[in-house]
Amino acid sequence: MLKKLAILVAVLCVVGFVVPERITIPVAEASRHDWNPNSFWFEPWGTSGVHKGIDIFAHLGRPVVSATDGIVLFAGHLAKGGNVVVALGPKWRIHYYAHLNTIETSIFRLVWPGQAIGTVGDSGNAKGKPPHLHYSIVRLVPVPWAADGSTQGYKKAFFIDPSAWLGR
Ligand SMILES: [Zn+2]
């Protein structure tokens, strides 16, 4: 029984890495000009120290769409992130969408590139700032060689630069 379970988990892990990553910019009608490609790991960055994602600026209410295929693990309110959607995507990567105005998905829903999951807003600690989508990508399986000597650089084993990823 335990052996079968171990095999199942192993198979699921491998499948997670084999699923191809289909990619789209996670704000409808946005382009690469709508974020600063140097904003990943920008510092100082409030209580977070460094900026572990990118901010895609758009009008309030513009659709936020899933950047890739996945399954929603969280859809709700967090203090810093405001209205937040978290999805598990291919390669065991977590996709984090924050400061939403509205959430238009729910836990365990399947998502795919371009599918609406909410709208651009200024919730959480984006209050008073221009509406934007904060987008982060986090590896569940760290790659230690991605770490470097920058501030909190060891966390780069987990955080992927969404600007580089979207530009592939
Ligand atoms: Zn941000």
Residues whose N, C-alpha, C, O or C-beta is under 5 A from the ligand:
A	BS01	ZN	I54 D55 H134
